[in-house]
Structure formats: C-alpha cells, structure tokens
Amino acid sequence: MSKKIVNTPQAPAPIGPYNQAVKAGGFLFISGQIALDPQSNLLIQGSIAEETHQVMKNLQAILQLEGLGFDQVVKTTIFLTDMALFAEVNEIYASYFTADHPARETVAVKGLPKNVNVEISMIAVG
C-alpha cells in the first residue's frame, strides 16, 4: 500500500514533524487542526465560536484539496481544554455536516498546542 502526503497553503502549515494529511488505502487521515489562520499563520483568539469555525475551515480546505467534503468524513476526534465548551463547539461542528454524521469522540485534555481551546482531527474516505 502506498501513501500520499497532502498539504495545501489553504490550511496552516504544520508546526512540527507531521503533515496536514496522509492519503492511504482509500482514506484521508487529517492531522489535528487548530485555529491558525493559514494566510497570516496567527492564532484566531476570539470566542470559542470563532476558534471552532477556523478549525473547521482548515479541515475543509484539506478535504477540498482531495476533492472531498464533510459528507465523506467517517471519523473525527475533538479535543477540548474544558468540557464546558462542549455545547458551543458541538453546535458549530454540527453545522458543517448535512447528514450521516461521522463516528466521533470528544476528549477533555489538560492542554493543546499554542494554548488553544479546541483541536479536531478527521478521517475521510474517498
């Protein structure tokens, strides 16, 4: 099985030894995205709503590069620094899916890169 490295300037450049995504075996494995603006490389530091929308836009840019959309996402993981943020993040996350939501877990963690509040990773098929 071969793998293809996937990177787009429409999503933030990796800040460590990883790629935005890897395509293998008919799946696209997207690394966790945080609220970095891909043009300025600056953090979106406003409300949790603004942060979550930027994360979803970054994920969408990676999906689109491979000709995919949120309807091809089969699995997501949401990392939150505080479960009190769950309801608002969940509402925004849900607005990006139209039907057949993917499998998912949401995990509370002590900290995330660059001290953000939310990070989301995805696996898509296609």
C-alpha positions, 0 to 999 in steps of 0.5 A: 500500500502506498501513501500520499502526503497532502498539504495545501497553503489553504490550511496552516502549515504544520508546526512540527514533524507531521503533515496536514494529511496522509492519503492511504488505502482509500482514506484521508487521515487529517492531522489535528487542526487548530485555529491558525489562520493559514494566510497570516499563520496567527492564532484566531483568539476570539470566542470559542465560536470563532476558534471552532469555525477556523478549525473547521475551515482548515479541515475543509480546505484539506478535504477540498484539496482531495476533492472531498467534503464533510459528507465523506468524513467517517471519523473525527476526534475533538479535543477540548481544554474544558468540557464546558465548551462542549455545547458551543463547539458541538453546535458549530461542528454540527453545522458543517455536516448535512447528514450521516454524521461521522463516528466521533469522540470528544476528549477533555485534555489538560492542554493543546498546542499554542494554548488553544481551546479546541483541536479536531482531527478527521478521517475521510474516505474517498 
